[in-house]
Amino acid sequence: MRQSATELASGESPGPEPGVEELSLAERAYRAIRDRLVMLEIRPGAPIHEEQLAQSLGVGRTPVREALKRLQYERLITAYPRRGTFATEVNITDLAHVSEVRQELEPLAAALAARRATAADRAALTALRQELAGAHTARRHPGALMHLDLRVHRAVYAAAHNPYLEDTLVRHDNLATRIWCLFLDRLPDMAGHVEEHGPLIEAITAGEPERAARLAHGHVEGFERAIRAAI
């Protein structure tokens, strides 16, 4: 028997996203498959099997098919005529293009979040700040740190309260995270990188847009430098 929407594979996601209570099966399938692709749990170049995904998520093939259409648009999967559908390869040459977009839009989102964050947004960000504080001492696995990184970014984008900006940044952060995950074994200070979000969250919750924008820009630049050093 198929699971209901409230029972669907909650463990596959890096964490609940702000402002979401009830999601359709298609949306839940989309988020679960998206995060498997982003975290390289579905490896680049691996074939995508609708039936296997449907069984693992406890849903029918229709929600999975709808999810895959969105993921193809977001460049996370690629469909080839008569060959099938595959997880998109991670191309390091995309790093410069992705970074160009993020260097412009991440500071904008951070500044807007500092101006527009609601009490609920600030509470969610404060809770994430507490998790960040223990990133080093908890000796988290690099994969767990990347899940935390995703949650912070998505919380900041949501707090900006601009759905078009949020959608664009989530898609580009997903692509950046795939590149990051490809080099996890060559990056010695993952905890330090993730903990950089602490001052950013503090600036947002304190309502300091200029400082938040500056910190967000520096974080994106640091990401690109770290990846290029690891290549």
Z-matrix of the N, CA and C atoms (Angstrom, degrees):
N
C 1 1.467
C 2 1.526 1 109.94
N 3 1.366 2 115.82 1 134.16
C 4 1.455 3 120.23 2 -177.91
C 5 1.518 4 110.35 3 -69.28
N 6 1.356 5 115.75 4 148.84
C 7 1.455 6 120.02 5 177.28
C 8 1.517 7 110.51 6 -76.58
N 9 1.310 8 115.54 7 155.03
C 10 1.465 9 120.68 8 174.56
C 11 1.516 10 109.20 9 -78.27
N 12 1.328 11 115.43 10 172.87
C 13 1.467 12 120.30 11 -178.74
C 14 1.515 13 111.82 12 -60.19
N 15 1.327 14 117.53 13 -33.81
C 16 1.465 15 119.45 14 -177.32
C 17 1.510 16 112.81 15 -79.11
N 18 1.345 17 116.75 16 -8.90
C 19 1.458 18 119.72 17 -177.39
C 20 1.516 19 112.98 18 -105.93
N 21 1.313 20 118.17 19 0.14
C 22 1.450 21 121.62 20 -168.78
C 23 1.512 22 113.61 21 -74.17
N 24 1.282 23 118.67 22 108.24
C 25 1.468 24 126.21 23 160.61
C 26 1.498 25 114.97 24 33.29
N 27 1.313 26 118.75 25 50.52
C 28 1.465 27 120.97 26 -177.65
C 29 1.512 28 111.80 27 -64.96
N 30 1.325 29 118.34 28 -24.39
C 31 1.453 30 120.19 29 -178.09
C 32 1.504 31 114.21 30 -72.04
N 33 1.330 32 118.64 31 -10.30
C 34 1.452 33 120.25 32 -177.17
C 35 1.516 34 112.55 33 -81.56
N 36 1.304 35 117.66 34 -16.01
C 37 1.455 36 121.26 35 -176.62
C 38 1.511 37 110.60 36 -92.91
N 39 1.371 38 118.24 37 150.38
C 40 1.444 39 120.22 38 177.33
C 41 1.513 40 112.92 39 -69.04
N 42 1.310 41 118.95 40 -3.33
C 43 1.465 42 120.57 41 178.14
C 44 1.501 43 110.58 42 145.46
N 45 1.299 44 117.85 43 161.01
C 46 1.453 45 120.82 44 -179.92
C 47 1.510 46 110.98 45 -65.09
N 48 1.323 47 115.61 46 143.71
C 49 1.448 48 119.87 47 179.80
C 50 1.519 49 109.10 48 -97.77
N 51 1.327 50 116.60 49 147.36
C 52 1.458 51 120.64 50 -172.96
C 53 1.517 52 112.55 51 -59.88
N 54 1.328 53 115.54 52 143.08
C 55 1.454 54 120.25 53 172.20
C 56 1.509 55 115.37 54 79.00
N 57 1.338 56 118.22 55 9.98
C 58 1.451 57 120.47 56 -176.17
C 59 1.518 58 109.43 57 -114.82
N 60 1.318 59 117.39 58 126.98
C 61 1.453 60 120.53 59 177.51
C 62 1.527 61 110.56 60 -115.61
N 63 1.337 62 117.25 61 -56.43
C 64 1.453 63 121.39 62 -179.06
C 65 1.525 64 108.66 63 -118.24
N 66 1.318 65 116.34 64 130.38
C 67 1.452 66 121.34 65 -179.53
C 68 1.518 67 109.43 66 -123.87
N 69 1.318 68 116.26 67 148.70
C 70 1.452 69 120.59 68 175.49
C 71 1.529 70 109.69 69 -70.01
N 72 1.327 71 116.31 70 163.24
C 73 1.463 72 119.95 71 176.85
C 74 1.526 73 110.76 72 -60.68
N 75 1.334 74 116.51 73 -39.77
C 76 1.457 75 119.57 74 -179.92
C 77 1.526 76 110.97 75 -63.71
N 78 1.346 77 117.12 76 -40.71
C 79 1.461 78 120.45 77 179.38
C 80 1.517 79 110.86 78 -66.92
N 81 1.329 80 116.58 79 -41.32
C 82 1.465 81 119.38 80 179.05
C 83 1.520 82 110.75 81 -65.98
N 84 1.322 83 116.78 82 -40.84
C 85 1.462 84 120.00 83 177.23
C 86 1.520 85 110.26 84 -62.82
N 87 1.328 86 116.10 85 -43.11
C 88 1.463 87 120.67 86 178.85
C 89 1.528 88 111.35 87 -58.06
N 90 1.332 89 116.99 88 -48.10
C 91 1.466 90 119.71 89 -177.02
C 92 1.518 91 111.97 90 -66.72
N 93 1.331 92 116.77 91 -38.81
C 94 1.460 93 119.76 92 -179.41
C 95 1.529 94 111.13 93 -66.80
N 96 1.349 95 116.78 94 -46.33
C 97 1.467 96 120.17 95 -179.75
C 98 1.527 97 110.27 96 -68.40
N 99 1.321 98 115.87 97 -41.63
C 100 1.474 99 120.34 98 177.77
C 101 1.517 100 111.19 99 -53.60
N 102 1.335 101 116.98 100 -48.15
C 103 1.456 102 119.44 101 -175.00
C 104 1.526 103 112.21 102 -73.08
N 105 1.324 104 117.59 103 -27.91
C 106 1.465 105 119.30 104 172.58
C 107 1.529 106 110.20 105 -65.20
N 108 1.327 107 115.56 106 -40.19
C 109 1.468 108 120.13 107 178.50
C 110 1.524 109 111.43 108 -68.62
N 111 1.325 110 115.98 109 -43.58
C 112 1.465 111 120.60 110 -178.28
C 113 1.517 112 111.38 111 -63.39
N 114 1.327 113 117.38 112 -41.94
C 115 1.459 114 121.90 113 -178.23
C 116 1.526 115 112.95 114 -84.45
N 117 1.338 116 115.97 115 5.62
C 118 1.477 117 122.99 116 -179.53
C 119 1.521 118 112.51 117 61.31
N 120 1.342 119 116.66 118 23.09
C 121 1.459 120 119.52 119 170.92
C 122 1.525 121 109.23 120 -67.84
N 123 1.333 122 116.11 121 -32.07
C 124 1.461 123 121.90 122 163.13
C 125 1.522 124 105.02 123 -97.69
N 126 1.302 125 116.70 124 112.20
C 127 1.457 126 120.59 125 -170.14
C 128 1.527 127 111.90 126 -69.71
N 129 1.336 128 117.92 127 148.98
C 130 1.463 129 121.25 128 176.09
C 131 1.532 130 110.70 129 -55.00
N 132 1.316 131 115.69 130 132.83
C 133 1.454 132 121.09 131 -179.84
C 134 1.511 133 114.36 132 86.81
N 135 1.340 134 118.30 133 -7.67
C 136 1.465 135 121.25 134 -179.08
C 137 1.524 136 110.38 135 -72.13
N 138 1.338 137 117.37 136 143.68
C 139 1.466 138 119.78 137 177.85
C 140 1.523 139 111.13 138 -69.17
N 141 1.321 140 116.13 139 147.16
C 142 1.454 141 122.92 140 178.70
C 143 1.526 142 108.45 141 -103.56
N 144 1.335 143 116.85 142 118.42
C 145 1.459 144 121.85 143 -178.90
C 146 1.529 145 108.99 144 -109.66
N 147 1.325 146 116.14 145 113.49
C 148 1.464 147 120.78 146 -177.65
C 149 1.524 148 111.90 147 -57.45
N 150 1.326 149 116.72 148 -46.44
C 151 1.452 150 120.21 149 -175.30
C 152 1.526 151 111.31 150 -64.33
N 153 1.333 152 116.80 151 -42.45
C 154 1.467 153 119.86 152 179.16
C 155 1.522 154 111.25 153 -63.77
N 156 1.339 155 116.85 154 -41.68
C 157 1.459 156 120.21 155 178.68
C 158 1.528 157 110.59 156 -65.23
N 159 1.328 158 116.66 157 -41.90
C 160 1.457 159 120.08 158 179.78
C 161 1.526 160 110.81 159 -60.93
N 162 1.333 161 116.79 160 -42.63
C 163 1.462 162 120.33 161 -179.94
C 164 1.531 163 111.15 162 -66.57
N 165 1.324 164 116.97 163 -42.37
C 166 1.464 165 119.96 164 -177.53
C 167 1.521 166 112.03 165 -68.17
N 168 1.341 167 116.91 166 -28.05
C 169 1.463 168 121.29 167 -179.56
C 170 1.521 169 112.72 168 -94.47
N 171 1.326 170 116.54 169 -11.97
C 172 1.452 171 119.51 170 179.41
C 173 1.512 172 113.71 171 73.84
N 174 1.340 173 116.22 172 34.88
C 175 1.467 174 120.66 173 179.28
C 176 1.519 175 108.61 174 -131.76
N 177 1.334 176 115.95 175 173.51
C 178 1.452 177 120.75 176 174.38
C 179 1.521 178 111.38 177 -78.34
N 180 1.317 179 115.64 178 175.15
C 181 1.461 180 119.63 179 -178.06
C 182 1.526 181 112.57 180 -74.46
N 183 1.326 182 117.21 181 -24.08
C 184 1.472 183 119.04 182 -178.02
C 185 1.532 184 112.18 183 -63.08
N 186 1.345 185 120.61 184 -48.42
C 187 1.468 186 119.32 185 176.11
C 188 1.520 187 112.72 186 -60.05
N 189 1.325 188 116.87 187 -37.02
C 190 1.464 189 120.24 188 178.95
C 191 1.527 190 110.19 189 -66.06
N 192 1.318 191 115.75 190 -42.68
C 193 1.468 192 119.35 191 179.71
C 194 1.525 193 110.58 192 -62.26
N 195 1.323 194 117.27 193 -41.70
C 196 1.469 195 120.66 194 177.56
C 197 1.529 196 110.85 195 -63.18
N 198 1.336 197 115.95 196 -40.50
C 199 1.464 198 120.21 197 179.37
C 200 1.523 199 110.85 198 -63.61
N 201 1.323 200 116.64 199 -41.48
C 202 1.461 201 120.42 200 -177.60
C 203 1.527 202 112.09 201 -66.21
N 204 1.331 203 117.15 202 -31.36
C 205 1.463 204 119.35 203 176.07
C 206 1.530 205 110.32 204 -62.27
N 207 1.321 206 116.48 205 -43.16
C 208 1.472 207 120.21 206 178.86
C 209 1.518 208 110.82 207 -66.43
N 210 1.307 209 117.05 208 -40.48
C 211 1.459 210 120.87 209 -176.70
C 212 1.527 211 111.67 210 -68.86
N 213 1.317 212 116.56 211 -29.29
C 214 1.470 213 119.12 212 175.37
C 215 1.526 214 109.50 213 -68.29
N 216 1.326 215 117.22 214 -41.89
C 217 1.461 216 121.46 215 177.04
C 218 1.523 217 110.86 216 -60.83
N 219 1.319 218 116.97 217 -34.50
C 220 1.466 219 121.72 218 -177.82
C 221 1.525 220 113.04 219 -86.22
N 222 1.318 221 117.29 220 7.92
C 223 1.465 222 123.55 221 174.93
C 224 1.526 223 113.53 222 68.22
N 225 1.321 224 116.84 223 22.66
C 226 1.459 225 120.07 224 178.02
C 227 1.525 226 112.43 225 -95.05
N 228 1.328 227 116.93 226 -20.80
C 229 1.458 228 120.93 227 172.28
C 230 1.521 229 108.44 228 -134.54
N 231 1.326 230 116.02 229 159.31
C 232 1.460 231 122.33 230 -179.58
C 233 1.516 232 108.72 231 -133.33
N 234 1.325 233 116.92 232 132.64
C 235 1.459 234 122.31 233 178.58
C 236 1.532 235 109.29 234 -105.96
N 237 1.314 236 115.74 235 132.43
C 238 1.456 237 122.00 236 178.54
C 239 1.524 238 109.10 237 -117.64
N 240 1.328 239 117.79 238 129.94
C 241 1.474 240 119.92 239 178.43
C 242 1.528 241 111.25 240 -56.49
N 243 1.338 242 115.46 241 132.61
C 244 1.467 243 124.39 242 176.78
C 245 1.521 244 113.83 243 65.37
N 246 1.330 245 118.30 244 0.56
C 247 1.464 246 120.30 245 177.77
C 248 1.514 247 112.64 246 -111.25
N 249 1.327 248 116.99 247 -36.09
C 250 1.445 249 119.81 248 -179.35
C 251 1.517 250 112.10 249 121.99
N 252 1.334 251 115.61 250 -167.84
C 253 1.456 252 123.27 251 -176.90
C 254 1.513 253 109.29 252 -116.11
N 255 1.336 254 116.41 253 137.87
C 256 1.459 255 121.50 254 -174.32
C 257 1.528 256 110.45 255 -137.04
N 258 1.339 257 115.42 256 153.11
C 259 1.465 258 119.93 257 171.66
C 260 1.526 259 107.95 258 -64.84
N 261 1.312 260 116.15 259 134.46
C 262 1.457 261 120.54 260 -178.28
C 263 1.526 262 110.73 261 -63.28
N 264 1.313 263 115.98 262 139.80
C 265 1.456 264 120.68 263 175.38
C 266 1.536 265 109.49 264 -66.45
N 267 1.315 266 116.42 265 150.15
C 268 1.465 267 121.07 266 175.27
C 269 1.524 268 107.44 267 -90.04
N 270 1.320 269 115.39 268 115.73
C 271 1.461 270 121.17 269 -177.43
C 272 1.522 271 108.87 270 -108.00
N 273 1.315 272 116.57 271 114.49
C 274 1.471 273 119.97 272 -176.08
C 275 1.520 274 111.75 273 -64.33
N 276 1.336 275 117.70 274 -20.94
C 277 1.468 276 119.44 275 178.10
C 278 1.533 277 111.45 276 -68.16
N 279 1.328 278 116.86 277 -14.89
C 280 1.469 279 119.79 278 176.84
C 281 1.528 280 112.19 279 -76.67
N 282 1.325 281 117.11 280 -13.58
C 283 1.465 282 120.70 281 -174.68
C 284 1.525 283 111.92 282 -55.59
N 285 1.329 284 117.52 283 -47.19
C 286 1.462 285 120.43 284 -177.59
C 287 1.527 286 111.13 285 -62.90
N 288 1.336 287 117.57 286 -41.16
C 289 1.455 288 120.96 287 -178.50
C 290 1.529 289 111.19 288 -66.94
N 291 1.323 290 116.18 289 -44.27
C 292 1.461 291 120.33 290 179.56
C 293 1.532 292 110.02 291 -64.28
N 294 1.331 293 116.05 292 -42.37
C 295 1.466 294 120.14 293 -178.60
C 296 1.524 295 111.74 294 -65.10
N 297 1.341 296 117.29 295 -36.49
C 298 1.468 297 119.90 296 178.31
C 299 1.526 298 110.64 297 -58.71
N 300 1.318 299 116.64 298 -43.97
C 301 1.461 300 120.36 299 179.75
C 302 1.525 301 110.56 300 -66.69
N 303 1.332 302 116.29 301 -46.39
C 304 1.459 303 120.13 302 -175.86
C 305 1.531 304 112.04 303 -67.49
N 306 1.333 305 118.41 304 -34.32
C 307 1.463 306 120.34 305 -179.99
C 308 1.521 307 111.70 306 -64.72
N 309 1.320 308 117.18 307 -27.55
C 310 1.463 309 120.61 308 177.70
C 311 1.523 310 112.27 309 -86.27
N 312 1.342 311 116.82 310 -40.68
C 313 1.460 312 120.04 311 -170.12
C 314 1.522 313 114.84 312 -94.07
N 315 1.329 314 118.31 313 -28.49
C 316 1.474 315 119.46 314 178.23
C 317 1.535 316 111.19 315 -62.03
N 318 1.343 317 119.39 316 -45.67
C 319 1.469 318 119.07 317 176.93
C 320 1.529 319 112.20 318 -61.49
N 321 1.332 320 117.27 319 -37.67
C 322 1.457 321 120.74 320 178.41
C 323 1.526 322 110.49 321 -62.40
N 324 1.330 323 116.94 322 -45.59
C 325 1.463 324 120.43 323 179.87
C 326 1.525 325 111.12 324 -63.65
N 327 1.331 326 116.60 325 -41.07
C 328 1.464 327 120.07 326 -179.98
C 329 1.531 328 111.11 327 -64.09
N 330 1.331 329 116.46 328 -42.36
C 331 1.465 330 120.32 329 179.69
C 332 1.530 331 110.97 330 -65.53
N 333 1.330 332 116.47 331 -43.11
C 334 1.465 333 119.83 332 178.51
C 335 1.528 334 110.70 333 -64.43
N 336 1.328 335 116.49 334 -39.12
C 337 1.466 336 119.70 335 178.36
C 338 1.522 337 110.52 336 -61.87
N 339 1.340 338 117.19 337 -39.82
C 340 1.465 339 120.41 338 178.97
C 341 1.525 340 111.23 339 -64.00
N 342 1.320 341 116.41 340 -30.12
C 343 1.469 342 120.26 341 -179.08
C 344 1.530 343 112.42 342 -86.81
N 345 1.337 344 116.92 343 -32.53
C 346 1.462 345 119.95 344 -167.71
C 347 1.524 346 115.07 345 -112.44
N 348 1.313 347 118.55 346 -7.93
C 349 1.470 348 120.37 347 -174.59
C 350 1.523 349 110.93 348 -55.20
N 351 1.315 350 115.87 349 131.22
C 352 1.459 351 121.73 350 176.19
C 353 1.525 352 109.47 351 -82.97
N 354 1.315 353 115.70 352 174.35
C 355 1.468 354 119.68 353 176.39
C 356 1.521 355 110.68 354 -59.98
N 357 1.332 356 117.02 355 -38.13
C 358 1.468 357 120.54 356 178.51
C 359 1.522 358 110.91 357 -66.76
N 360 1.337 359 117.07 358 -40.50
C 361 1.462 360 120.83 359 176.89
C 362 1.523 361 110.81 360 -60.45
N 363 1.330 362 115.75 361 -46.47
C 364 1.461 363 119.87 362 -178.25
C 365 1.527 364 111.31 363 -64.45
N 366 1.326 365 116.50 364 -36.93
C 367 1.465 366 119.54 365 178.03
C 368 1.527 367 110.72 366 -65.22
N 369 1.346 368 116.83 367 -42.19
C 370 1.463 369 120.39 368 179.29
C 371 1.524 370 110.71 369 -65.05
N 372 1.329 371 116.80 370 -41.98
C 373 1.464 372 120.68 371 179.43
C 374 1.524 373 111.17 372 -67.29
N 375 1.311 374 117.21 373 -38.11
C 376 1.466 375 120.63 374 178.78
C 377 1.527 376 110.55 375 -64.07
N 378 1.329 377 116.81 376 -39.26
C 379 1.463 378 120.32 377 177.36
C 380 1.521 379 110.90 378 -63.90
N 381 1.320 380 116.58 379 -39.29
C 382 1.465 381 120.36 380 176.98
C 383 1.526 382 110.52 381 -67.52
N 384 1.323 383 116.39 382 -36.03
C 385 1.475 384 120.10 383 177.60
C 386 1.520 385 110.43 384 -60.42
N 387 1.304 386 117.73 385 -38.48
C 388 1.455 387 121.44 386 178.77
C 389 1.528 388 111.19 387 -66.84
N 390 1.326 389 116.25 388 -37.18
C 391 1.469 390 119.32 389 175.68
C 392 1.516 391 111.11 390 -65.71
N 393 1.315 392 116.74 391 -40.25
C 394 1.462 393 120.92 392 179.93
C 395 1.524 394 111.18 393 -62.25
N 396 1.319 395 116.27 394 -36.21
C 397 1.461 396 120.30 395 -177.15
C 398 1.521 397 111.68 396 -61.39
N 399 1.325 398 117.03 397 -27.01
C 400 1.459 399 119.96 398 -178.91
C 401 1.514 400 114.22 399 -101.89
N 402 1.337 401 116.58 400 12.35
C 403 1.467 402 119.62 401 -175.78
C 404 1.526 403 112.32 402 -60.76
N 405 1.343 404 117.96 403 -41.75
C 406 1.467 405 121.29 404 -179.62
C 407 1.523 406 111.16 405 -72.93
N 408 1.329 407 116.12 406 -50.15
C 409 1.463 408 119.99 407 -173.44
C 410 1.524 409 112.18 408 -67.15
N 411 1.349 410 116.77 409 -28.83
C 412 1.459 411 119.76 410 -179.30
C 413 1.528 412 112.11 411 -78.03
N 414 1.334 413 117.05 412 -10.91
C 415 1.472 414 122.09 413 -178.63
C 416 1.534 415 110.78 414 49.82
N 417 1.301 416 114.96 415 51.90
C 418 1.453 417 120.20 416 -177.45
C 419 1.522 418 111.21 417 -67.02
N 420 1.326 419 115.13 418 147.99
C 421 1.460 420 121.65 419 173.55
C 422 1.525 421 108.21 420 -63.39
N 423 1.346 422 118.85 421 144.84
C 424 1.466 423 120.01 422 -179.72
C 425 1.518 424 113.68 423 -53.66
N 426 1.340 425 116.83 424 -36.32
C 427 1.458 426 119.22 425 178.09
C 428 1.516 427 111.91 426 -63.32
N 429 1.324 428 117.21 427 -40.34
C 430 1.464 429 121.07 428 178.08
C 431 1.525 430 110.70 429 -65.54
N 432 1.327 431 116.61 430 -36.51
C 433 1.464 432 120.33 431 177.09
C 434 1.527 433 110.96 432 -64.59
N 435 1.336 434 116.28 433 -38.76
C 436 1.455 435 119.10 434 178.89
C 437 1.525 436 111.08 435 -67.16
N 438 1.331 437 117.71 436 -36.78
C 439 1.461 438 120.36 437 175.08
C 440 1.524 439 110.18 438 -60.94
N 441 1.328 440 116.68 439 -41.87
C 442 1.464 441 121.09 440 178.91
C 443 1.522 442 110.15 441 -64.83
N 444 1.315 443 116.94 442 -40.86
C 445 1.460 444 121.84 443 178.24
C 446 1.534 445 110.32 444 -59.38
N 447 1.327 446 116.41 445 -45.53
C 448 1.463 447 120.42 446 178.48
C 449 1.522 448 111.46 447 -60.23
N 450 1.315 449 116.53 448 -43.60
C 451 1.458 450 121.01 449 -178.72
C 452 1.523 451 111.44 450 -62.45
N 453 1.340 452 117.06 451 -39.82
C 454 1.462 453 120.25 452 179.04
C 455 1.523 454 110.45 453 -64.99
N 456 1.324 455 116.12 454 -49.18
C 457 1.465 456 119.33 455 -179.60
C 458 1.518 457 110.90 456 -57.72
N 459 1.324 458 117.08 457 -46.30
C 460 1.466 459 119.95 458 -176.83
C 461 1.521 460 111.30 459 -67.11
N 462 1.315 461 117.63 460 -33.12
C 463 1.465 462 120.40 461 177.28
C 464 1.524 463 110.88 462 -67.60
N 465 1.326 464 117.38 463 -39.54
C 466 1.466 465 120.83 464 177.62
C 467 1.519 466 110.21 465 -64.80
N 468 1.345 467 116.89 466 -45.84
C 469 1.465 468 119.82 467 -179.88
C 470 1.526 469 110.79 468 -60.53
N 471 1.328 470 116.72 469 -42.18
C 472 1.469 471 120.31 470 -179.82
C 473 1.522 472 110.85 471 -63.81
N 474 1.333 473 116.86 472 -37.47
C 475 1.462 474 121.41 473 -178.39
C 476 1.524 475 112.27 474 -69.30
N 477 1.336 476 117.85 475 -17.06
C 478 1.469 477 120.86 476 177.17
C 479 1.526 478 111.48 477 -72.51
N 480 1.328 479 117.38 478 -20.07
C 481 1.462 480 123.18 479 177.36
C 482 1.529 481 112.67 480 53.64
N 483 1.329 482 114.75 481 46.07
C 484 1.461 483 122.84 482 171.00
C 485 1.526 484 106.14 483 -134.41
N 486 1.326 485 118.22 484 100.21
C 487 1.467 486 120.17 485 -172.76
C 488 1.523 487 114.21 486 -61.53
N 489 1.327 488 117.63 487 -30.21
C 490 1.463 489 120.14 488 -179.74
C 491 1.528 490 110.39 489 -73.02
N 492 1.311 491 115.77 490 -42.03
C 493 1.462 492 120.31 491 176.49
C 494 1.527 493 109.93 492 -65.48
N 495 1.324 494 116.78 493 -43.27
C 496 1.466 495 121.06 494 -179.63
C 497 1.520 496 110.57 495 -59.92
N 498 1.321 497 117.18 496 -46.58
C 499 1.464 498 121.03 497 -179.36
C 500 1.527 499 111.39 498 -60.93
N 501 1.326 500 116.49 499 -44.16
C 502 1.464 501 120.73 500 -179.54
C 503 1.525 502 111.00 501 -63.65
N 504 1.327 503 116.80 502 -45.14
C 505 1.462 504 119.72 503 -176.90
C 506 1.526 505 112.27 504 -71.42
N 507 1.315 506 118.48 505 -36.98
C 508 1.461 507 119.71 506 176.56
C 509 1.527 508 109.68 507 -59.30
N 510 1.329 509 116.72 508 -44.61
C 511 1.464 510 119.80 509 -179.22
C 512 1.526 511 111.99 510 -63.42
N 513 1.317 512 117.23 511 -41.94
C 514 1.465 513 119.40 512 -178.69
C 515 1.531 514 111.62 513 -75.48
N 516 1.318 515 117.10 514 -33.88
C 517 1.464 516 119.00 515 175.53
C 518 1.522 517 110.43 516 -66.64
N 519 1.322 518 117.85 517 -34.98
C 520 1.459 519 120.86 518 175.82
C 521 1.529 520 110.90 519 -60.37
N 522 1.332 521 116.06 520 -44.76
C 523 1.461 522 119.91 521 179.69
C 524 1.525 523 110.87 522 -65.83
N 525 1.333 524 117.05 523 -39.49
C 526 1.464 525 120.51 524 178.22
C 527 1.528 526 110.62 525 -65.47
N 528 1.315 527 117.05 526 -39.05
C 529 1.463 528 120.67 527 -178.87
C 530 1.521 529 111.21 528 -65.78
N 531 1.328 530 117.37 529 -36.50
C 532 1.473 531 120.11 530 176.28
C 533 1.527 532 110.50 531 -60.53
N 534 1.321 533 116.43 532 -41.85
C 535 1.469 534 120.00 533 177.40
C 536 1.525 535 109.36 534 -63.67
N 537 1.331 536 116.13 535 -45.04
C 538 1.466 537 121.44 536 -179.68
C 539 1.528 538 110.84 537 -58.15
N 540 1.341 539 115.71 538 -46.26
C 541 1.471 540 120.35 539 -177.70
C 542 1.523 541 111.93 540 -63.74
N 543 1.316 542 116.15 541 -29.09
C 544 1.465 543 120.12 542 179.68
C 545 1.522 544 111.81 543 -65.13
N 546 1.342 545 116.47 544 -24.59
C 547 1.461 546 120.67 545 -175.92
C 548 1.530 547 113.06 546 -114.95
N 549 1.330 548 117.31 547 17.46
C 550 1.463 549 120.42 548 -176.17
C 551 1.518 550 112.70 549 -54.68
N 552 1.333 551 117.43 550 -38.38
C 553 1.462 552 119.72 551 -176.53
C 554 1.524 553 112.64 552 -73.96
N 555 1.346 554 117.28 553 -9.30
C 556 1.468 555 120.92 554 179.66
C 557 1.527 556 112.41 555 -107.23
N 558 1.328 557 117.16 556 1.25
C 559 1.458 558 121.05 557 -176.82
C 560 1.522 559 109.02 558 -107.15
N 561 1.335 560 117.63 559 108.10
C 562 1.463 561 120.58 560 -170.97
C 563 1.525 562 115.57 561 -75.39
N 564 1.330 563 118.45 562 -21.66
C 565 1.465 564 119.27 563 -172.70
C 566 1.520 565 110.98 564 -126.24
N 567 1.320 566 116.03 565 59.17
C 568 1.461 567 119.92 566 178.69
C 569 1.524 568 111.32 567 -60.87
N 570 1.341 569 116.31 568 -42.25
C 571 1.470 570 120.13 569 -178.76
C 572 1.521 571 110.38 570 -60.33
N 573 1.325 572 116.96 571 -41.53
C 574 1.458 573 120.44 572 179.33
C 575 1.510 574 112.08 573 -63.03
N 576 1.332 575 116.61 574 -40.63
C 577 1.461 576 120.33 575 179.01
C 578 1.524 577 110.49 576 -62.95
N 579 1.321 578 116.73 577 -46.01
C 580 1.463 579 120.62 578 -178.02
C 581 1.528 580 110.39 579 -67.20
N 582 1.329 581 116.53 580 -37.57
C 583 1.467 582 120.13 581 -179.07
C 584 1.526 583 112.93 582 -66.99
N 585 1.350 584 117.18 583 -16.55
C 586 1.469 585 119.92 584 176.39
C 587 1.523 586 111.62 585 -58.35
N 588 1.322 587 116.51 586 -21.33
C 589 1.453 588 119.79 587 -179.87
C 590 1.526 589 112.35 588 -70.15
N 591 1.317 590 117.56 589 -16.97
C 592 1.458 591 120.25 590 -178.14
C 593 1.514 592 113.20 591 -56.54
N 594 1.337 593 119.11 592 -57.13
C 595 1.467 594 120.36 593 177.67
C 596 1.529 595 112.94 594 -60.07
N 597 1.333 596 116.97 595 -33.96
C 598 1.465 597 120.02 596 177.99
C 599 1.529 598 110.42 597 -62.92
N 600 1.326 599 116.57 598 -46.71
C 601 1.465 600 120.07 599 178.45
C 602 1.528 601 110.32 600 -61.50
N 603 1.322 602 116.93 601 -40.21
C 604 1.462 603 120.40 602 179.22
C 605 1.520 604 111.08 603 -62.14
N 606 1.338 605 116.63 604 -40.46
C 607 1.461 606 120.06 605 179.28
C 608 1.528 607 111.02 606 -65.87
N 609 1.329 608 116.52 607 -39.27
C 610 1.467 609 120.05 608 -179.92
C 611 1.522 610 110.35 609 -67.46
N 612 1.319 611 116.87 610 -48.82
C 613 1.477 612 119.38 611 -177.32
C 614 1.526 613 111.87 612 -68.11
N 615 1.345 614 116.91 613 -23.18
C 616 1.467 615 120.36 614 177.25
C 617 1.526 616 112.10 615 -85.93
N 618 1.339 617 116.78 616 -5.22
C 619 1.458 618 120.05 617 179.87
C 620 1.512 619 113.49 618 73.13
N 621 1.346 620 117.26 619 42.29
C 622 1.469 621 122.54 620 -178.97
C 623 1.524 622 109.54 621 -115.45
N 624 1.342 623 118.36 622 84.13
C 625 1.469 624 121.44 623 -173.31
C 626 1.526 625 114.79 624 -62.99
N 627 1.340 626 117.70 625 -40.53
C 628 1.463 627 119.34 626 -178.40
C 629 1.529 628 111.09 627 -64.67
N 630 1.316 629 115.72 628 -45.09
C 631 1.472 630 119.53 629 178.62
C 632 1.528 631 110.56 630 -64.40
N 633 1.320 632 117.41 631 -41.16
C 634 1.460 633 121.02 632 179.67
C 635 1.524 634 110.90 633 -61.75
N 636 1.334 635 116.65 634 -43.10
C 637 1.463 636 120.75 635 179.63
C 638 1.523 637 110.72 636 -63.44
N 639 1.324 638 116.58 637 -42.96
C 640 1.468 639 120.83 638 -179.49
C 641 1.535 640 111.30 639 -62.35
N 642 1.316 641 116.52 640 -43.85
C 643 1.459 642 120.91 641 -179.51
C 644 1.526 643 111.31 642 -67.27
N 645 1.321 644 116.95 643 -38.83
C 646 1.465 645 120.42 644 179.07
C 647 1.530 646 110.70 645 -64.42
N 648 1.322 647 116.28 646 -42.46
C 649 1.472 648 120.08 647 178.76
C 650 1.525 649 110.53 648 -62.89
N 651 1.305 650 116.93 649 -43.36
C 652 1.464 651 120.46 650 179.55
C 653 1.512 652 112.26 651 -64.28
N 654 1.324 653 116.67 652 -34.61
C 655 1.465 654 120.96 653 179.79
C 656 1.525 655 110.63 654 -65.74
N 657 1.320 656 116.97 655 -43.25
C 658 1.465 657 120.68 656 179.73
C 659 1.525 658 110.30 657 -65.84
N 660 1.320 659 116.95 658 -42.56
C 661 1.464 660 119.90 659 177.42
C 662 1.525 661 111.07 660 -61.77
N 663 1.312 662 117.24 661 -40.95
C 664 1.450 663 121.02 662 178.89
C 665 1.509 664 112.10 663 -64.43
N 666 1.326 665 117.54 664 -36.32
C 667 1.461 666 121.97 665 176.98
C 668 1.518 667 110.10 666 -60.55
N 669 1.332 668 116.75 667 -48.91
C 670 1.465 669 119.37 668 -177.86
C 671 1.522 670 110.86 669 -64.09
N 672 1.332 671 117.24 670 -41.68
C 673 1.469 672 119.66 671 178.47
C 674 1.529 673 111.89 672 -60.89
N 675 1.333 674 116.48 673 -42.79
C 676 1.452 675 120.54 674 -178.74
C 677 1.525 676 111.54 675 -63.79
N 678 1.320 677 116.88 676 -41.07
C 679 1.468 678 120.08 677 179.68
C 680 1.535 679 110.02 678 -66.86
N 681 1.332 680 117.22 679 -44.43
C 682 1.459 681 119.22 680 -178.58
C 683 1.530 682 111.20 681 -64.92
N 684 1.320 683 116.71 682 -33.13
C 685 1.469 684 120.11 683 177.47
C 686 1.521 685 111.06 684 -69.17
N 687 1.337 686 116.76 685 -27.44
C 688 1.468 687 120.41 686 -176.94
C 689 1.533 688 112.71 687 -85.80
N 690 1.315 689 116.38 688 -17.05
C 691 1.468 690 119.23 689 -176.92
C 692 1.536 691 111.03 690 -66.70
